[in-house]
Amino acid sequence: MAALCYVPSCHRSLSKLLSNSKSQGPLHPNLLVTNSNPNPNIGGAGLQTRRKSSSFSIKASTTAFAPLEHSESTSLGDIIRSDFPILRQKVNGRDLVYMDNAATSQKPNYVLKALKDYYESSNSNVHRGVHYLRYSRTATTAYENAREKIADFINASDHTEIVFTRNATEAINLVANSWGDLNLGFGDEILLTVAEHHSAIVPWQIVAKKKGASLKYIGLTAGEVPDIEQLKKALSKKTKLVVTHHVSNTLGSVLPIEDIVIWSHEVGARVLLDACQSVPHMMVDVQKLNVDFLVASSHKMCGPTGIGFLYGKSNLLSSMPPFLGGGEMISDVFQDYSTYAEPPSRFEAGTPAIAEAIGLGAAIEYLSGIGMQRIHNYERELADYLYYSLTSIPNVRVYGPAPSEIIHRAALCSFNVENIHPTDIATILNEEYGVAIRSGHHCAQPLHRYFGVNASARASLYFYNTKEEVDHFIEALRETINFFSI
């Protein structure tokens, strides 16, 4: 089946970004399209060999972009901000400074246009019928192309290892209710860190109670990162699963996943990786990490809400029973029994989030066009700048490790100010200064209890943020603290 276009072939800013993701050349907001392909897709150059068994014709992009004149002093954030229409807003007369990216990211024109084009030109259900102007075939091809783009993006062995879900939460629940229900038993242990998101805790509490298994938690070191040595010692033949984040949404710490996987596999345990805070910000290679399962959400990586994905090794997915029953996930249905489709269809019951999948595919094209290593390098600079700027303010307590030659923080800081509630801080920053940060427990209540607090404020950055915005945030925070100190 011929692959059909669902995104515009010409777009007047960095949102046209189908340049080679390996390129480290400078970028500029005005890029010149030198060639166009009606089916842009992410190539897998430089990655390990992937098996191609798609029933759809998915071709690598031949679109090339030539950067025009640029300034070496211009930051990545300055270059691409014009791609994000929401960032042009004013908040009470001030420019919006959006620093709540760990909760959700903003969407570039490239993604918004992909959604608009789908609904205007090819809205149809997938995998079912051949309609007038081939709408169903167009939608199906675009939908399956998005799965292929995700597989390339994280270097999965095959596109069938990618299961679309509503979000990362549903992806974890899928594994818990399918793999967990099948493989966990009385006395088995699930190992987690105290810094996990509620979505990585609650599903396993439910299945552990049902199966007679137990959850064991790893604490933090004095440097306020999950204690990896404690984790290594806690592994035993009772350990059936290790559930861990890649990057903490509260501490900003980055864990050595390859080591954790090696230790876990030595005792026969599987590893589920929460990559919601890493896939949008750095290159993630599931074959190199060798994780058994990985989950991520579209809305944190410039894509739409309402869709995420589960990566699972083929042999594991093939052994797992369905999570939900209905259309799409079956092979044959009889009056007294049914047979089930092969993965990933087995786990995608009903009409899927078609537009959202296409939007996620466009987001991956956009990020790959910039280059994930370029994004990561830029955010490393922002991370250190944010941390040291915050810790320069008296009576501010930042949670998580201090950056160093060997310790790298993500570009987020959760913090508290002595004697001021974090919600009061977030409210004043928003209403008086146009700065959007988050306050609360960030779906990490066990971690906040570990620190002896109920909540914290959190500033989290993405590649469209700038050091100038950090400066504005810091000055606004100083003035807010002064306001409450009067």
C-alpha positions in Angstrom: 0.0 0.0 0.0 1.4 3.3 -1.0 2.4 5.6 2.0 0.4 8.8 1.9 1.2 12.2 3.3 -0.6 13.6 6.4 1.6 16.6 7.1 2.4 19.6 5.0 5.4 19.3 2.7 6.2 23.0 3.1 6.2 24.9 6.5 7.8 28.3 7.2 9.9 27.7 10.3 12.0 25.1 12.1 8.8 23.1 12.2 9.7 21.9 8.7 12.3 19.9 10.5 12.9 16.7 8.6 16.6 17.3 8.5 18.9 14.4 9.3 18.7 13.9 13.0 22.4 13.0 13.1 23.4 16.4 11.8 25.1 18.6 14.4 25.1 21.7 12.1 23.7 25.0 13.3 19.9 25.5 13.0 18.0 28.6 12.0 14.3 29.5 12.2 14.2 29.9 8.4 15.1 26.7 6.7 15.0 26.1 3.0 13.3 23.0 1.7 15.5 21.6 -1.0 13.6 18.4 -1.7 10.2 17.0 -0.6 8.9 13.5 0.0 5.1 13.0 0.4 5.8 10.5 3.2 8.3 11.9 5.6 9.6 9.3 8.1 12.5 8.9 10.5 15.5 6.9 9.2 17.4 4.6 11.4 20.9 5.5 10.3 23.6 4.8 12.9 21.4 2.6 15.0 21.5 -1.1 15.4 19.9 -3.1 12.6 16.1 -3.3 12.9 13.8 -5.9 11.5 11.3 -4.6 9.0 8.1 -6.6 8.7 5.5 -4.0 8.3 2.6 -4.7 5.9 2.6 -1.1 5.0 5.0 0.6 2.6 7.0 2.9 4.8 9.8 4.7 3.1 12.7 6.7 4.6 12.4 10.5 4.1 14.4 12.1 1.3 13.5 15.6 2.5 16.6 17.7 3.1 16.9 21.2 4.6 19.6 23.7 4.2 20.2 26.0 7.2 20.5 29.7 6.2 22.7 32.3 7.9 22.8 31.9 11.7 24.3 33.4 14.8 26.6 31.2 16.9 25.4 33.2 20.0 21.7 32.4 19.4 20.5 29.7 21.7 18.4 26.8 20.6 15.5 28.1 22.6 15.6 31.5 20.8 15.8 29.8 17.4 12.7 27.6 17.7 10.3 29.6 20.0 8.4 30.9 17.0 7.2 27.4 16.3 5.1 27.3 19.4 2.1 29.7 19.1 1.1 29.3 22.7 4.4 30.9 23.9 3.3 34.2 22.3 0.6 34.7 25.0 0.6 37.4 27.5 -0.3 36.8 31.2 -1.6 39.9 32.8 0.3 42.0 30.4 3.6 40.0 30.8 5.2 37.5 28.4 4.3 33.9 29.3 7.3 32.1 30.8 6.3 28.4 30.6 8.2 26.2 33.1 5.8 23.3 33.7 7.2 21.0 31.0 7.6 17.9 33.3 3.8 18.0 33.5 3.2 18.6 29.8 5.0 20.2 26.9 3.7 22.7 24.4 3.0 21.8 20.8 4.7 23.2 17.7 2.9 24.3 14.5 4.2 21.2 12.8 2.2 18.9 15.1 -0.9 21.2 15.1 -0.9 21.2 11.3 -0.6 17.4 11.2 -3.7 17.1 13.4 -5.6 19.7 11.4 -4.7 18.0 8.1 -5.8 14.6 9.3 -9.2 15.8 10.3 -9.7 18.0 7.2 -8.5 15.5 4.6 -8.4 11.9 5.8 -10.5 11.5 8.9 -11.6 7.8 8.9 -11.3 4.7 11.0 -8.3 2.5 10.5 -7.7 -1.1 9.4 -11.3 -1.3 8.0 -12.5 -0.5 4.6 -11.6 1.3 1.4 -13.6 4.5 1.2 -14.1 7.2 -1.4 -10.7 8.9 -2.0 -9.2 6.0 0.0 -9.7 7.8 3.4 -9.5 4.6 5.4 -6.3 3.5 3.6 -4.8 7.0 4.1 -5.6 7.0 7.8 -4.3 3.5 8.3 -1.0 4.2 6.6 -0.5 7.4 8.6 -1.4 5.6 11.8 1.0 2.7 11.2 3.7 5.1 10.0 3.5 6.7 13.4 4.2 3.3 15.1 7.2 2.9 12.8 8.5 6.3 13.7 8.3 5.5 17.5 10.1 2.2 16.9 12.9 4.1 15.0 13.0 6.8 17.7 13.8 4.4 20.5 15.5 1.9 18.3 13.1 -1.0 18.9 13.9 -4.2 17.0 10.6 -4.1 15.2 7.5 -1.9 15.0 5.4 -4.7 16.4 7.1 -4.1 19.8 5.2 -0.7 20.0 1.7 -0.8 21.5 -0.3 2.4 21.4 -2.0 3.3 24.7 -3.9 6.3 26.1 -0.8 7.3 28.1 2.1 5.9 30.1 -0.3 5.2 33.0 -2.4 2.9 30.8 0.8 1.3 29.5 1.9 0.3 33.0 -1.6 -0.9 33.8 -1.5 -3.1 30.7 1.8 -4.7 31.8 0.5 -5.1 35.4 -2.8 -6.7 34.4 -1.4 -8.9 31.6 2.2 -9.8 32.3 1.8 -9.3 36.1 -1.3 -11.3 36.5 0.3 -14.1 34.5 3.7 -14.1 36.1 3.4 -12.9 39.7 2.6 -15.3 42.6 2.6 -15.5 46.3 5.8 -14.4 47.9 7.2 -12.7 44.8 8.7 -9.3 45.1 8.4 -6.1 43.0 11.3 -3.7 43.5 10.8 0.0 43.2 12.4 3.3 44.3 10.8 5.7 46.7 11.0 8.3 43.9 8.5 6.6 41.5 5.5 8.3 40.0 2.2 7.1 41.4 1.4 5.6 38.0 4.4 3.2 38.5 3.3 2.3 42.1 -0.5 2.0 42.2 -1.0 -0.6 39.4 1.6 -2.9 41.1 -0.1 -2.4 44.5 -3.3 -3.6 43.0 -1.9 -6.7 41.3 0.4 -7.5 44.2 -2.6 -7.6 46.6 -4.4 -9.9 44.1 -1.5 -12.3 43.6 0.0 -12.3 47.1 3.2 -10.5 46.0 4.8 -7.6 47.8 6.4 -4.3 46.9 9.9 -3.4 48.2 11.2 0.2 48.1 14.7 1.5 47.7 15.5 4.8 49.5 17.9 7.7 48.7 21.5 8.3 49.3 22.8 11.3 51.2 23.2 12.9 47.8 19.4 12.5 47.3 19.4 10.1 44.4 18.0 6.5 44.5 20.4 4.2 46.3 21.6 2.0 43.5 23.8 -0.1 45.8 20.8 -0.8 48.0 18.9 -1.8 45.0 21.6 -4.2 43.9 21.7 -5.8 47.4 17.9 -6.0 47.5 17.7 -8.1 44.3 17.0 -11.8 44.9 15.4 -14.9 43.4 12.1 -13.5 44.8 12.4 -10.4 42.7 10.3 -10.8 39.6 10.2 -7.2 38.4 12.1 -4.0 38.9 10.0 -0.8 38.2 12.1 2.3 37.9 12.2 5.7 36.4 14.9 6.8 34.0 14.8 10.5 35.0 13.0 11.5 38.2 10.2 14.0 37.7 11.0 15.5 41.2 14.7 15.0 41.9 15.9 15.6 38.3 18.3 12.6 38.8 19.3 10.2 36.0 19.7 6.5 36.9 22.2 4.0 35.3 19.6 1.8 33.7 22.1 -0.4 31.9 23.6 -1.5 35.2 20.2 -2.0 36.8 19.1 -4.2 33.9 22.2 -6.4 34.1 21.8 -6.9 37.9 18.1 -7.6 37.5 18.4 -10.1 34.7 21.1 -12.0 36.7 18.4 -12.9 39.2 15.8 -13.5 36.5 13.8 -10.3 37.1 12.3 -8.2 34.3 12.7 -4.5 34.2 10.0 -1.9 33.4 11.3 1.6 32.7 9.3 4.7 33.1 10.9 6.9 30.4 8.4 9.8 30.5 11.0 12.2 31.5 13.9 10.9 29.4 12.4 10.1 25.9 11.5 13.7 25.3 14.9 15.0 26.3 17.7 12.6 25.3 18.5 9.7 23.0 17.0 6.5 24.3 18.0 3.2 22.8 15.9 0.2 24.1 18.3 -2.3 22.6 21.3 -0.8 24.3 19.5 -0.4 27.6 18.0 -4.0 27.2 14.9 -3.1 29.2 12.0 -5.5 29.0 9.3 -2.9 29.0 9.4 0.9 28.5 6.6 3.4 28.7 6.3 7.0 27.6 3.7 9.7 26.9 3.2 11.8 23.8 2.1 15.0 25.6 5.5 15.4 27.3 7.3 15.3 23.9 5.5 17.9 21.9 2.7 15.5 20.9 -1.0 15.5 21.6 -2.6 14.4 24.8 -4.5 11.1 24.9 -1.8 8.8 23.6 1.3 7.1 24.8 3.0 3.9 24.1 4.4 0.7 25.5 7.5 -0.9 24.2 7.8 -4.6 25.1 10.2 -7.2 23.9 8.5 -9.4 21.2 8.8 -12.6 23.1 7.2 -11.1 26.2 4.3 -9.4 24.3 3.6 -12.6 22.5 3.3 -14.5 25.7 0.9 -12.0 27.3 -2.9 -12.3 27.4 -5.1 -9.4 26.2 -5.7 -6.4 28.5 -9.0 -5.3 27.1 -11.5 -7.2 24.9 -13.4 -6.0 21.8 -12.8 -5.1 18.2 -9.4 -5.0 16.6 -7.7 -7.3 19.1 -9.3 -10.5 17.9 -8.4 -13.0 15.2 -11.8 -14.8 15.2 -14.9 -14.6 17.4 -17.3 -17.5 17.9 -20.3 -17.7 20.2 -18.4 -19.5 23.0 -14.8 -18.4 22.5 -12.5 -16.1 20.7 -8.9 -16.2 19.4 -6.7 -13.2 19.6 -4.6 -11.2 17.2 -0.8 -11.1 17.4 0.8 -8.1 19.2 0.5 -5.2 19.0 -3.2 -5.5 17.8 -3.9 -7.9 20.7 -3.5 -4.9 23.1 -5.3 -2.3 21.1 -9.0 -3.0 21.5 -11.5 -0.7 19.8 -11.1 2.4 17.7 -7.7 3.9 18.6 -6.6 7.5 19.0 -5.9 7.9 15.3 -5.3 11.6 15.1 -3.3 11.5 18.3 -1.0 8.8 17.0 -0.4 10.8 13.8 0.3 13.9 15.9 2.8 11.9 17.9 4.5 10.8 14.7 4.8 14.4 13.7 6.2 15.3 17.0 8.9 12.7 16.6 9.7 14.1 13.2 10.0 17.5 14.7 12.3 16.4 17.5 14.4 14.3 15.2 14.8 17.2 12.8 16.4 19.3 15.6 18.4 16.3 16.8 18.0 14.7 20.2 21.6 15.0 21.1 21.4 18.7 20.3 18.4 19.0 22.5 20.1 17.1 25.3 23.2 19.2 25.2 21.3 22.4 25.3 19.1 21.3 28.2 22.2 20.2 30.1 23.3 23.9 30.0 19.9 25.0 31.1 19.8 22.4 33.9 23.0 23.7 35.6 22.0 27.3 35.1 18.6 26.7 36.7 20.0 24.8 39.6 22.8 27.2 40.5 20.5 30.2 40.0 17.9 28.7 42.4 20.5 27.7 45.1 21.9 31.2 45.1 18.7 32.5 46.7 18.7 32.3 50.6 16.3 29.9 52.3 15.6 28.0 49.1 15.8 24.2 49.4 16.3 22.3 46.1 15.7 18.6 46.1 17.9 16.1 44.4 21.6 15.9 43.6 23.9 18.9 42.9 25.3 18.7 39.3 29.0 17.8 39.0 31.4 16.2 36.5 29.8 12.8 37.0 26.3 13.7 38.1 24.0 15.3 35.5 20.6 16.7 36.4 17.6 17.0 34.2 16.4 20.5 33.5 14.0 20.6 36.4 14.2 21.7 40.0 11.7 20.9 42.8 12.2 23.3 45.7 10.7 24.8 48.8 11.2 28.2 50.3 11.3 28.4 54.1 8.0 29.4 55.7 6.2 29.9 52.3 3.8 27.4 50.9 4.7 26.3 47.3 1.2 27.0 46.0 1.4 30.6 47.3 4.7 30.9 45.4 3.3 29.4 42.2 0.2 31.7 42.4 2.1 34.9 42.7 4.6 33.9 40.0 1.8 33.3 37.6 -0.5 36.3 38.4 2.2 38.9 38.9 5.0 37.8 36.6 3.6 35.5 34.0 5.7 32.5 35.1 4.1 29.1 35.0 5.5 26.6 37.4 3.9 23.7 39.3 3.1 23.2 42.9 2.0 20.1 44.7 3.4 16.6 45.2 3.9 16.0 41.5 2.4 12.5 41.8 5.2 11.5 44.1 3.7 11.5 47.6 6.0 8.7 49.0 9.0 10.8 48.0 7.7 14.0 49.6 6.9 12.0 52.7 10.5 10.8 52.6 11.6 14.4 52.8 9.1 15.2 55.5 7.1 17.7 53.3 3.6 17.6 51.8 4.4 19.5 48.6 7.0 21.4 46.7 7.2 23.9 43.8 8.8 22.7 40.5 10.3 24.6 37.6 10.9 22.3 34.6 12.4 23.4 31.3 12.3 22.2 27.7 14.4 23.1 24.7 12.2 26.2 23.9 13.1 27.8 27.2 16.1 30.2 27.5 18.5 31.4 30.1 16.8 34.8 29.9 13.6 33.1 31.0 15.4 31.5 33.9 16.7 35.0 34.9 13.2 36.3 34.8 11.9 33.5 36.9 14.7 33.9 39.5 14.1 37.7 39.8 10.3 37.1 40.1 11.0 34.4 42.8 13.2 36.8 44.7 10.5 39.5 44.6 7.8 36.9 45.6 9.9 35.9 48.6 10.3 39.5 49.6 6.5 40.1 49.3 5.8 37.2 51.8 8.6 38.4 54.1 7.1 41.9 54.7 
